[in-house]
Every structure is written in C-alpha cells, then in structure tokens.
Amino acid sequence: MSIQILDQPLEEKVVTLLGVSWEQFKAIEIPLLDNREVKLTYLAGVLEIMAPIGDKHEYVKSTLGLLLEAYMREKELRFYKRGGFTLEEPGYASGTPDESYCIGTNKETPDIVIEVIVSSGSINRKELYKPKKVPEVWFWKSKELGVYHLNSDGEYEEMARSNFFPDLDTALLLKYLDYPDQYDAVNDFTQAIKSS
C-alpha cells in the first residue's frame, strides 16, 4: 500500500475514521510501521490518521523537549528520555506521544508524555493515556501549555504546574518556546533558571 500526501497549506492533515475495529486498525497499521510521516491514533473504534505537513510541529516538539531537558539538567534531576513510542492497551487504545520522559528511574510507562497539537482531531487525547496510568500529560496548542495530572479517581485534571517540577513556571517555558531561534531559547532559558 502506498500513501501519498499532497502539498497543502495546512500544518497537519487529519483524517478520522469511525467504527474501526481493533483488528482493522492493526491491519492498517502494519504497512505504516516504518513511515514516520504518518501518525496513527486509535481509541475505542475511532482511528485518527495524522500527517504533519509543515515543520511547526517538529520545531515546537524538539524545542519544548530541549527546554525541559535543560531544566532537569540544571536542577540535577535524573531523567530518561523515552521519545515518541507507542503506548497501547490492546483492543482499546493506541497512541504515540511526541515526547515522553521517566523521572528518577527508567520505567516501562513514562511519567510525562507531551503532545504538540497543531490541528485538532476528534480523539480526546487524555483518554489515550488513562489505561497505562501515565501520571502527567502535557499539551501544547495555540501557544498555550496545559499540564494534566492523573488524580486518584483515574481522571486527568489540569494543574497550574507539574507535580514533578513544582518550581517550573509553564509561562516561562512558553516565553522561551516562542523564541525564533532554538539555540538562543535554550541558552537564555538556562541562564534564567540559574539566576532564579
């Protein structure tokens, strides 16, 4: 099977299919496993196929990761970058975050997953990570950063700050994430952390 993505003025192209069984999803997934240009997300019969078209998604994703890693290094917090690997609950959910991190020790399930959303699909992305009990899910969308913590009721609730980084102001992250130059953003952010 060959997939061709036409050049469009959008940042991401999203196609949503309803009523897709788990078996159908897995059959669609097989020929796309090595295709980094297509991201599949499945939740309870809904399949979302996303293809980033511009570089905004990758730029935001990589810059946010670099800033967060600079913070953890500066604060001497042990972390393990897990990247974007598929978290799956067979028969129900399959999703690949843009970045993920384990804090303190390396674990099978990351402590934090990060999603960069340029074009919204129809899947509630917080629901993807509930089966694996991911403690925190971060969403960047429209120059805003939402941090959601899994509470004792098994629901994600928005928090002003990360439970893992209570001293990290998300507004500060956003300020440097908006820099036009990634290198300068990380350097200036690191200096700001040192002087605080």
C-alpha positions in Angstrom: 0.0 0.0 0.0 1.4 3.4 -0.9 0.2 6.7 0.7 0.8 10.0 -0.9 0.4 13.3 0.9 -0.4 16.2 -1.4 1.2 19.6 -0.6 -1.4 21.7 1.3 -1.2 25.0 3.1 -2.1 23.3 6.4 0.4 22.3 9.1 -1.2 18.9 9.6 -3.6 16.8 7.6 -6.0 14.8 9.9 -8.4 12.1 8.7 -10.7 10.5 11.2 -12.4 7.1 10.6 -15.3 5.9 12.8 -16.4 2.3 13.6 -12.9 0.8 13.1 -12.4 -2.5 14.9 -9.1 -3.2 16.7 -8.3 -5.8 14.0 -8.9 -3.4 11.2 -6.7 -0.8 12.9 -3.9 -3.3 13.3 -4.2 -4.3 9.6 -3.9 -0.6 8.6 -1.0 -0.1 11.0 1.2 -2.8 9.6 2.2 -1.2 6.3 2.7 2.1 8.0 5.0 1.0 10.9 8.2 2.4 9.3 6.5 5.5 7.9 7.5 8.4 10.2 5.3 10.8 8.1 2.1 9.2 9.3 0.9 9.1 12.9 -1.9 6.7 13.9 -4.1 7.1 17.0 -6.8 4.6 18.0 -9.4 5.0 20.7 -12.5 2.8 21.2 -13.3 2.4 17.5 -12.1 5.8 16.3 -8.9 5.9 14.1 -7.2 9.2 13.5 -4.6 9.4 10.8 -2.3 12.4 11.0 0.4 13.6 8.7 2.5 16.6 9.7 3.0 18.8 6.6 4.9 21.8 7.8 7.8 21.9 10.2 6.0 23.8 13.0 5.0 20.6 14.8 8.6 19.2 14.8 10.1 22.6 15.8 7.8 23.1 18.8 8.2 19.4 19.9 12.0 19.5 19.7 12.3 22.9 21.3 10.0 22.0 24.2 12.0 18.8 24.8 15.3 20.7 24.8 13.9 23.3 27.3 12.6 20.7 29.6 15.8 18.7 29.4 17.8 21.9 30.1 15.6 22.5 33.2 16.1 18.9 34.5 19.9 19.1 34.0 20.2 22.4 35.7 18.1 21.2 38.6 20.1 17.9 38.7 17.0 15.8 38.2 17.6 12.3 36.9 15.5 11.7 33.8 15.2 9.2 30.9 14.0 10.5 27.6 11.7 7.9 26.1 10.8 9.9 22.9 7.7 9.0 20.9 7.0 5.3 21.3 3.6 3.7 21.1 1.6 3.2 24.3 -1.0 0.6 23.7 -3.9 -1.0 25.6 -4.8 -3.9 23.2 -8.4 -3.7 21.9 -9.0 -0.2 23.1 -6.3 2.4 22.7 -3.0 3.0 20.8 -1.2 6.4 20.8 2.2 7.8 20.3 3.2 10.9 22.2 5.6 13.4 20.6 7.9 13.1 23.6 8.0 11.2 26.9 10.1 11.1 30.0 10.7 9.0 33.0 11.7 11.0 36.1 14.1 9.5 38.7 14.2 6.0 37.3 13.6 4.4 33.9 10.2 2.7 33.8 8.0 0.9 31.3 5.4 3.6 31.4 6.7 7.2 31.3 5.9 9.7 34.0 5.3 12.5 31.5 4.0 12.4 27.9 4.0 15.5 25.7 1.6 16.1 22.8 2.1 19.0 20.4 -1.2 19.8 18.7 -1.2 21.9 15.6 -4.5 20.6 14.1 -7.1 19.1 16.4 -8.6 15.7 15.6 -11.7 14.2 17.2 -10.0 11.9 19.7 -9.7 13.0 23.3 -6.0 12.5 23.7 -6.1 12.4 27.5 -8.2 9.2 27.3 -5.4 7.5 25.4 -3.1 7.5 28.4 -5.6 6.6 31.1 -5.3 2.8 30.5 -1.5 3.0 31.1 -2.0 5.4 34.1 0.6 7.9 32.7 0.9 10.3 35.7 1.1 13.5 33.6 0.1 14.6 30.1 1.3 17.9 28.7 -0.4 19.5 25.7 1.0 22.4 23.7 -1.7 24.0 21.5 -2.0 27.5 20.1 0.9 28.8 22.1 -0.5 27.5 25.3 0.7 24.7 27.5 -1.7 22.6 29.6 -0.4 20.2 32.3 -2.8 17.5 33.3 -2.2 15.2 36.3 -3.9 11.8 36.8 -5.8 12.1 40.1 -6.8 9.3 42.5 -10.1 8.9 40.6 -8.3 8.0 37.4 -9.2 11.3 35.7 -6.8 13.9 34.3 -7.2 17.3 35.9 -5.5 20.5 34.8 -2.8 21.8 37.1 -1.0 25.2 37.1 2.3 23.3 37.4 3.8 19.9 37.0 3.8 17.7 40.1 7.3 16.5 39.0 8.6 20.1 38.6 6.6 22.3 41.1 9.2 25.1 40.7 8.9 25.3 36.9 6.6 28.1 35.7 4.9 27.0 32.5 4.7 30.7 31.4 8.5 30.8 31.5 8.7 27.7 29.3 6.2 29.3 26.8 8.2 32.5 26.7 11.3 30.7 25.5 9.4 28.3 23.3 8.2 31.4 21.4 11.8 32.4 20.6 12.6 32.5 16.9 15.9 30.8 17.5 16.1 27.4 19.2 19.7 27.7 20.3 19.2 31.1 21.9 16.0 29.9 23.5 17.7 27.1 25.4 20.7 29.2 26.3 18.6 32.1 27.6 16.2 29.8 29.4 19.2 28.1 31.2 20.5 31.5 32.3 17.1 32.4 33.6 16.9 29.2 35.6 20.4 29.8 37.1 19.5 33.3 38.1 16.2 32.4 39.8 
